[in-house]
Amino acid sequence: MPRSNRITYGQCLVLASPRPANQDNTANLTGMKRTQAASINFSFSRQRFKQIGSADFVGDVNVTNPDITFATDYYYTNGTNEMLLGLNVDGAKGAALSGIRRPSQDNNFYILFGSGIKDEVLLTDSDNLFKDNYNVTALGNCFLNSYSISASVGALVSVSAQVQADNISVEPYNTTVPGMSIPAIDASTSKPSATNKYRIKKSFFKNTTNQDGLIPSALEPSGIKLTLPNNVNVPGLEFTGSNDRSAFINSFTLEFSIDRTALYGFGSIYPFGRRALLPVLGSLSFSATASEFQSGNLNDLVILDNNKEAFYDFTIDMMGQSGISGARWEVQGARADSQGLSQSIGDDGSMEAKFSFSMSDASGLNFSTSPLIVNQPTGTASLGATLYVQATGRTSMDDSVYNADGFKYEWFKDGVAYGSNHPSVTTSPSSAGDYYVVISNELGSATSNTSEVS
């Protein structure tokens, strides 16, 4: 297939591995969803030295590995990308940064830049068509550096994220067996792994790959619901309900950055880990139409008596078209930074507010998604075989509706209900058919791949 002499628009693909980074990636990569932009930057930490009597530098040494960053913009879908970035998506069981202290919370990213194959990836006939059509920039031992999500009514929810990498390789992709070398560093040798490999397959980019379900599109919220705490009275914001203290807002932005310290062993330019410096500071800002300017005092938002400042908890639900929340953010211990009220002739009054909050691996921000399927049923199975599925996302303790693991399961055979509320099902021993499962939680549902039983 002929190659172009330039990189064309629309031929940038991003794949991510599970954690930890140093493992085989021939069958477990997941394509990031709805990626809109990707950029890679690296700079060298070089030390030059002189010598008496010399008119020029006599030495040039790289004292550490390069500073490598990968930045991406994408539209929020169902939390798949957030999981790939290392965020915990089950807010019922832990904070968004849960596990960030563990050294194994790194993974690899594979960015395909190049002329690309002529058709869309999902229309290709064979995985072999990736060969000689893409240059792969492989990033190893990646840690999340920053995350920002912005949403407004009537628009797609957009995310910007950046990760730090400890190694980079750029090479044309080919289909050698057993695969191409992963970019991750092997802690036992302090060098890039010589044994583990990666491969690129068209199935990695489908909507039904690991950590995903049958999602029709990026999430376009029909409403953004902000639930305020009982101890805050925000001037300019009319509550839509007196019982749940909820108000529908126009937009919000939530963001945070994570500072890390690279840990080096003597004699190696590659760090053996990156320690997160906790806590970190998160920021929440939102705007709303002020239809009724309520009474309220600055003292309700900032109380400085006895050197104590008021703090608040907020919950943000991004409502899907069905009215069910597609994602939930729970901010804890937020303190007011600023607030503004404005009005102009011919326009509604508006209110803007900004809060900051402390984040750690145990508190500050909880994030919940609808179910994400991390292990799909096998693609084919024999009559009478048992099929299994595994999901993550927000779990529930309501055992009257949900299974013991916090999800509800509905199995189907040829589109007809089959089986019970369980992550596994035994297929019919006497008749062939197509099996799949719909997994639900409090925030939505996900549909698995189909298993052909014969």
C-alpha positions as CSV (number, residue, x, y, z in Angstrom):
1,M,0.0,0.0,0.0
2,P,1.5,3.4,-1.0
3,R,2.5,5.8,1.7
4,S,1.8,9.5,1.9
5,N,4.6,12.0,2.4
6,R,2.8,13.7,5.3
7,I,0.7,12.9,8.3
8,T,-3.0,13.3,7.5
9,Y,-5.8,14.6,9.6
10,G,-7.8,11.9,11.3
11,Q,-5.1,9.2,11.3
12,C,-4.0,9.6,15.0
13,L,-4.9,6.6,17.2
14,V,-4.2,6.2,20.9
15,L,-4.0,2.9,22.8
16,A,-3.4,2.3,26.5
17,S,-2.4,-0.8,28.5
18,P,-3.6,-1.9,31.9
19,R,-1.5,-1.6,35.0
20,P,1.3,-2.3,35.8
21,A,3.3,-1.1,32.8
22,N,5.8,-4.0,32.7
23,Q,3.6,-6.8,31.3
24,D,2.7,-8.3,28.0
25,N,0.5,-6.1,25.8
26,T,-0.3,-8.4,22.9
27,A,-3.9,-9.0,23.8
28,N,-4.9,-6.4,26.5
29,L,-4.7,-2.9,24.9
30,T,-7.7,-0.6,24.8
31,G,-8.2,2.2,22.3
32,M,-9.0,5.6,23.9
33,K,-12.5,6.8,22.9
34,R,-13.4,10.0,21.0
35,T,-9.8,11.4,21.0
36,Q,-9.7,14.8,19.4
37,A,-6.0,15.8,19.8
38,A,-2.7,14.2,20.9
39,S,0.7,15.7,21.4
40,I,4.0,14.4,22.7
41,N,6.9,16.5,24.0
42,F,10.2,15.6,25.5
43,S,13.3,17.5,26.6
44,F,16.7,16.3,27.7
45,S,18.3,16.8,31.1
46,R,21.8,17.4,29.8
47,Q,24.8,18.5,31.8
48,R,27.8,20.0,30.0
49,F,31.2,20.6,31.7
50,K,34.4,22.5,30.9
51,Q,38.1,22.0,31.6
52,I,40.8,24.5,32.4
53,G,42.7,25.3,29.3
54,S,40.0,24.3,26.9
55,A,38.1,26.8,24.7
56,D,35.0,24.6,24.5
57,F,32.9,22.1,26.5
58,V,34.8,18.9,26.9
59,G,31.9,16.7,28.1
60,D,28.1,16.3,27.5
61,V,26.2,13.9,29.7
62,N,22.5,13.1,30.1
63,V,22.2,12.8,33.8
64,T,18.6,11.5,33.8
65,N,16.2,10.2,31.2
66,P,14.3,12.9,29.1
67,D,11.3,14.7,30.5
68,I,8.5,13.1,28.4
69,T,4.8,14.2,28.4
70,F,1.8,13.1,26.5
71,A,-1.2,15.4,26.3
72,T,-4.6,14.5,24.9
73,D,-8.1,16.1,24.4
74,Y,-11.2,13.9,24.1
75,Y,-14.9,13.9,24.5
76,Y,-16.2,12.1,27.6
77,T,-17.9,8.8,26.8
78,N,-18.5,6.4,29.7
79,G,-15.4,6.6,31.9
80,T,-13.2,4.2,29.8
81,N,-10.6,6.9,29.2
82,E,-10.6,7.9,32.9
83,M,-9.9,4.3,33.9
84,L,-7.0,4.1,31.4
85,L,-5.6,7.3,32.9
86,G,-5.6,5.7,36.3
87,L,-8.6,7.2,38.0
88,N,-10.8,5.0,40.2
89,V,-14.3,4.9,38.7
90,D,-16.2,3.4,41.7
91,G,-16.9,6.4,43.9
92,A,-18.9,4.2,46.2
93,K,-15.8,2.4,47.3
94,G,-13.0,5.0,47.1
95,A,-11.6,8.3,46.0
96,A,-10.8,9.1,42.4
97,L,-7.1,9.0,43.3
98,S,-7.4,5.7,45.2
99,G,-4.2,3.7,44.9
100,I,-2.1,6.6,43.6
101,R,0.6,5.8,46.3
102,R,1.3,2.4,44.9
103,P,4.3,2.2,42.5
104,S,2.5,-0.2,40.2
105,Q,0.0,2.5,39.1
106,D,1.8,3.1,35.8
107,N,0.9,1.9,32.3
108,N,1.9,2.3,28.6
109,F,0.5,4.5,25.8
110,Y,0.8,3.8,22.1
111,I,0.2,6.7,19.8
112,L,-0.1,5.9,16.0
113,F,1.0,8.8,13.9
114,G,1.3,8.4,10.2
115,S,-0.3,8.4,6.8
116,G,-2.7,5.7,8.0
117,I,-4.6,3.1,6.1
118,K,-7.1,4.4,3.5
119,D,-10.3,3.3,5.3
120,E,-11.3,3.7,8.9
121,V,-9.7,1.2,11.3
122,L,-12.9,-0.7,11.9
123,L,-13.4,-1.2,8.2
124,T,-10.0,-2.9,7.6
125,D,-10.0,-6.6,6.6
126,S,-6.9,-7.7,8.6
127,D,-4.7,-6.7,11.5
128,N,-1.8,-7.0,9.1
129,L,-2.9,-3.7,7.4
130,F,-1.4,-1.9,10.4
131,K,2.0,-3.0,9.1
132,D,4.0,-0.2,7.3
133,N,1.1,2.2,7.6
134,Y,1.8,3.8,11.0
135,N,4.7,5.1,13.0
136,V,4.1,4.1,16.6
137,T,5.3,6.4,19.4
138,A,5.4,4.1,22.4
139,L,5.5,5.7,25.9
140,G,6.4,3.6,28.9
141,N,5.8,3.8,32.7
142,C,3.2,6.6,32.4
143,F,1.6,8.4,35.3
144,L,-1.3,10.9,35.3
145,N,0.0,14.5,35.7
146,S,-3.2,16.6,35.2
147,Y,-6.9,16.2,34.4
148,S,-9.6,18.8,33.5
149,I,-13.2,18.1,32.6
150,S,-15.6,20.8,31.3
151,A,-19.3,20.5,30.5
152,S,-22.0,22.8,29.4
153,V,-25.7,22.2,28.5
154,G,-26.1,21.5,24.8
155,A,-22.5,20.7,24.2
156,L,-20.3,17.6,24.4
157,V,-18.3,17.1,27.6
158,S,-14.7,17.7,26.9
159,V,-11.6,16.5,28.8
160,S,-7.9,17.5,28.7
161,A,-5.3,15.3,30.3
162,Q,-1.6,14.9,30.5
163,V,0.6,12.0,31.5
164,Q,4.3,11.8,32.4
165,A,6.3,8.9,30.8
166,D,9.7,7.5,31.7
167,N,10.7,6.1,28.3
168,I,9.8,6.7,24.6
169,S,10.4,4.8,21.4
170,V,9.4,5.8,17.9
171,E,9.5,3.2,15.1
172,P,7.4,2.0,12.1
173,Y,4.9,-0.7,13.2
174,N,5.3,-4.2,11.8
175,T,3.7,-7.5,12.6
176,T,6.7,-9.5,13.7
177,V,6.0,-12.5,16.0
178,P,5.5,-12.4,19.0
179,G,5.3,-8.6,18.7
180,M,7.2,-5.4,19.2
181,S,9.0,-4.6,22.4
182,I,7.0,-2.6,25.0
183,P,8.6,0.7,26.1
184,A,8.3,0.0,29.9
185,I,11.3,-0.2,32.1
186,D,12.0,-3.5,33.8
187,A,12.7,-2.7,37.5
188,S,15.0,-5.7,37.9
189,T,17.4,-4.5,35.2
190,S,16.6,-0.7,35.2
191,K,16.4,-1.0,31.4
192,P,13.6,-1.2,28.9
193,S,11.9,-4.6,29.0
194,A,13.5,-7.2,26.7
195,T,10.8,-9.9,27.0
196,N,7.3,-8.4,27.0
197,K,5.8,-7.4,23.7
198,Y,2.8,-5.5,22.3
199,R,0.7,-5.9,19.2
200,I,-2.0,-3.7,17.5
201,K,-5.3,-5.2,16.5
202,K,-8.4,-3.6,15.0
203,S,-10.5,-5.1,17.8
204,F,-8.7,-2.8,20.3
205,F,-10.5,0.2,18.8
206,K,-14.1,-1.2,18.7
207,N,-16.7,0.0,21.1
208,T,-16.9,-3.4,22.6
209,T,-13.3,-3.9,23.7
210,N,-12.2,-4.4,27.3
211,Q,-13.3,-1.6,29.7
212,D,-16.1,-0.6,27.5
213,G,-19.7,-1.3,26.4
214,L,-21.9,-0.7,23.4
215,I,-21.8,3.1,23.6
216,P,-23.5,5.0,20.8
217,S,-21.6,8.3,21.1
218,A,-19.9,10.8,23.4
219,L,-22.0,11.8,26.3
220,E,-24.1,14.9,25.6
221,P,-25.8,15.9,28.9
222,S,-29.4,16.9,28.8
223,G,-28.7,18.6,32.1
224,I,-26.0,19.2,34.7
225,K,-27.4,18.8,38.1
226,L,-25.6,20.3,41.0
227,T,-26.5,19.2,44.5
228,L,-25.5,21.7,47.1
229,P,-24.9,21.1,50.9
230,N,-27.5,22.2,53.4
231,N,-25.1,24.6,55.0
232,V,-24.6,26.9,52.0
233,N,-26.9,29.6,50.7
234,V,-25.5,30.9,47.5
235,P,-26.8,34.4,46.5
236,G,-28.1,34.5,43.0
237,L,-28.9,30.8,42.6
238,E,-32.5,29.6,42.7
239,F,-32.8,26.0,43.9
240,T,-35.0,23.8,41.7
241,G,-36.1,21.6,44.6
242,S,-36.3,22.3,48.3
243,N,-35.8,18.6,49.3
244,D,-32.6,17.6,47.6
245,R,-31.0,21.1,47.4
246,S,-30.5,20.6,43.7
247,A,-30.0,23.2,41.0
248,F,-29.5,22.8,37.3
249,I,-26.5,24.8,36.2
250,N,-25.2,26.0,32.8
251,S,-21.7,24.7,33.0
252,F,-18.9,23.5,35.2
253,T,-15.1,22.8,35.1
254,L,-13.3,20.5,37.5
255,E,-9.6,20.1,37.4
256,F,-6.5,19.1,39.3
257,S,-2.8,18.4,38.9
258,I,-0.5,15.9,40.6
259,D,3.0,16.7,41.5
260,R,5.4,13.7,41.5
261,T,9.0,13.0,42.5
262,A,11.1,10.7,40.4
263,L,12.9,8.0,42.3
264,Y,16.2,7.0,40.9
265,G,18.5,4.1,41.7
266,F,22.3,4.8,41.7
267,G,23.8,4.3,38.3
268,S,20.5,4.3,36.3
269,I,19.0,7.2,34.3
270,Y,15.5,5.6,34.5
271,P,13.5,6.1,37.7
272,F,12.1,3.0,39.4
273,G,8.9,4.9,40.4
274,R,7.3,8.3,40.8
275,R,6.0,9.2,44.2
276,A,2.9,11.4,44.3
277,L,3.2,14.4,46.6
278,L,-0.1,14.4,48.4
279,P,-2.4,16.1,49.0
280,V,-3.0,18.0,45.8
281,L,-5.4,20.9,45.2
282,G,-8.5,20.5,43.0
283,S,-10.6,23.3,41.6
284,L,-14.4,23.4,40.9
285,S,-16.0,26.3,39.1
286,F,-19.6,26.6,37.8
287,S,-22.0,29.1,36.3
288,A,-25.8,29.2,36.5
289,T,-28.7,31.5,35.4
290,A,-29.8,33.6,38.3
291,S,-33.5,33.8,37.9
292,E,-34.1,34.9,41.5
293,F,-31.5,36.8,43.4
294,Q,-31.8,35.2,46.8
295,S,-30.6,36.8,50.0
296,G,-27.3,35.7,51.3
297,N,-24.2,37.0,53.1
298,L,-20.5,36.5,52.3
299,N,-20.2,35.2,55.9
300,D,-22.3,32.2,54.8
301,L,-19.5,31.2,52.4
302,V,-16.5,32.3,54.3
303,I,-16.5,32.1,58.1
304,L,-13.3,33.2,59.7
305,D,-14.3,33.2,63.3
306,N,-11.7,31.4,65.5
307,N,-9.7,30.9,62.3
308,K,-12.2,28.4,60.9
309,E,-13.4,28.5,57.4
310,A,-16.6,27.0,56.2
311,F,-16.3,24.0,53.8
312,Y,-18.9,22.3,51.6
313,D,-19.6,19.1,49.8
314,F,-21.0,19.2,46.2
315,T,-22.3,16.5,43.9
316,I,-22.4,16.9,40.1
317,D,-24.5,14.6,37.9
318,M,-24.3,14.8,34.2
319,M,-27.7,13.6,33.1
320,G,-28.0,11.6,29.9
321,Q,-30.8,11.8,27.4
322,S,-32.7,9.1,29.4
323,G,-32.6,11.2,32.5
324,I,-30.2,8.9,34.3
325,S,-26.9,10.3,35.4
326,G,-24.1,9.2,33.0
327,A,-21.4,10.3,35.4
328,R,-21.2,11.6,39.0
329,W,-18.5,13.7,40.6
330,E,-18.6,14.2,44.4
331,V,-16.4,17.0,45.8
332,Q,-15.6,16.9,49.5
333,G,-14.5,19.7,51.7
334,A,-14.6,22.6,49.1
335,R,-13.8,26.1,50.2
336,A,-15.0,29.2,48.4
337,D,-12.4,31.1,46.4
338,S,-14.6,33.6,44.5
339,Q,-18.1,34.4,43.4
340,G,-19.6,36.9,41.0
341,L,-23.1,38.1,40.0
342,S,-23.8,39.9,36.7
343,Q,-26.8,41.1,34.6
344,S,-27.1,43.0,31.3
345,I,-30.0,44.4,29.4
346,G,-31.7,41.8,27.3
347,D,-30.0,38.9,29.0
348,D,-30.6,36.7,32.1
349,G,-28.7,37.4,35.2
350,S,-25.8,35.0,35.8
351,M,-23.8,33.7,38.8
352,E,-20.3,32.3,38.8
353,A,-18.6,30.6,41.7
354,K,-15.2,28.9,42.2
355,F,-14.1,26.5,45.0
356,S,-10.9,24.7,45.8
357,F,-10.6,21.4,47.7
358,S,-7.8,19.1,49.0
359,M,-7.4,15.7,47.2
360,S,-5.6,12.6,48.4
361,D,-5.9,8.9,47.8
362,A,-8.6,8.6,50.4
363,S,-10.7,11.8,50.1
364,G,-11.4,15.0,48.3
365,L,-13.0,13.7,45.1
366,N,-15.1,10.6,44.2
367,F,-15.9,9.7,40.6
368,S,-18.5,7.2,39.5
369,T,-19.5,5.8,36.2
370,S,-22.0,3.5,34.6
371,P,-20.7,-0.1,34.3
372,L,-17.4,-0.7,32.4
373,I,-16.8,-4.2,31.2
374,V,-13.2,-5.2,31.9
375,N,-13.5,-8.9,30.9
376,Q,-15.9,-9.8,28.1
377,P,-17.6,-13.2,27.5
378,T,-15.6,-15.4,25.1
379,G,-16.4,-14.8,21.5
380,T,-17.3,-18.4,20.8
381,A,-18.2,-21.3,23.0
382,S,-19.5,-24.8,22.8
383,L,-23.0,-25.9,23.8
384,G,-23.5,-26.1,27.6
385,A,-20.4,-23.9,28.3
386,T,-20.5,-21.3,31.1
387,L,-19.9,-17.7,30.1
388,Y,-18.4,-15.1,32.4
389,V,-18.3,-11.3,32.5
390,Q,-16.6,-8.8,34.8
391,A,-17.4,-5.2,35.3
392,T,-16.3,-2.1,37.2
393,G,-17.9,1.2,37.9
394,R,-20.2,2.5,40.7
395,T,-21.4,-0.4,42.9
396,S,-24.4,-0.5,45.2
397,M,-25.2,-2.2,48.5
398,D,-28.9,-2.6,47.7
399,D,-29.0,-6.4,47.4
400,S,-32.7,-6.3,46.7
401,V,-31.9,-5.0,43.2
402,Y,-28.2,-5.7,42.6
403,N,-26.0,-8.7,42.8
404,A,-23.5,-9.2,45.6
405,D,-20.8,-7.4,43.6
406,G,-23.0,-4.3,43.3
407,F,-24.3,-4.8,39.7
408,K,-27.4,-6.1,38.1
409,Y,-27.0,-8.7,35.3
410,E,-29.6,-9.5,32.6
411,W,-28.5,-12.3,30.2
412,F,-30.1,-12.7,26.8
413,K,-30.1,-15.6,24.2
414,D,-31.0,-14.5,20.7
415,G,-32.5,-11.3,22.2
416,V,-34.7,-13.1,24.7
417,A,-34.1,-13.0,28.4
418,Y,-32.1,-15.9,29.6
419,G,-30.4,-16.7,33.0
420,S,-30.4,-14.9,36.3
421,N,-28.8,-11.9,38.0
422,H,-25.3,-13.2,38.1
423,P,-22.0,-12.4,36.3
424,S,-21.9,-15.9,34.8
425,V,-24.5,-18.0,32.9
426,T,-24.6,-21.6,31.7
427,T,-25.6,-21.9,28.0
428,S,-28.2,-24.3,26.7
429,P,-26.8,-27.8,26.2
430,S,-29.2,-28.5,23.4
431,S,-29.5,-25.4,21.1
432,A,-27.1,-22.9,19.6
433,G,-27.5,-19.2,19.9
434,D,-26.0,-15.8,20.5
435,Y,-25.6,-14.7,24.1
436,Y,-24.9,-11.4,25.7
437,V,-25.5,-9.6,29.0
438,V,-26.7,-6.2,30.0
439,I,-25.0,-4.9,33.2
440,S,-26.6,-2.1,35.2
441,N,-25.8,0.1,38.1
442,E,-27.3,3.3,39.6
443,L,-25.8,5.4,36.8
444,G,-26.7,3.4,33.7
445,S,-26.0,0.2,31.8
446,A,-23.5,-1.5,29.5
447,T,-24.0,-4.3,26.9
448,S,-21.4,-6.9,26.5
449,N,-20.0,-8.5,23.3
450,T,-22.0,-11.3,21.8
451,S,-20.8,-14.9,22.4
452,E,-21.7,-17.3,19.6
453,V,-22.5,-20.7,21.2
454,S,-22.7,-23.7,18.9
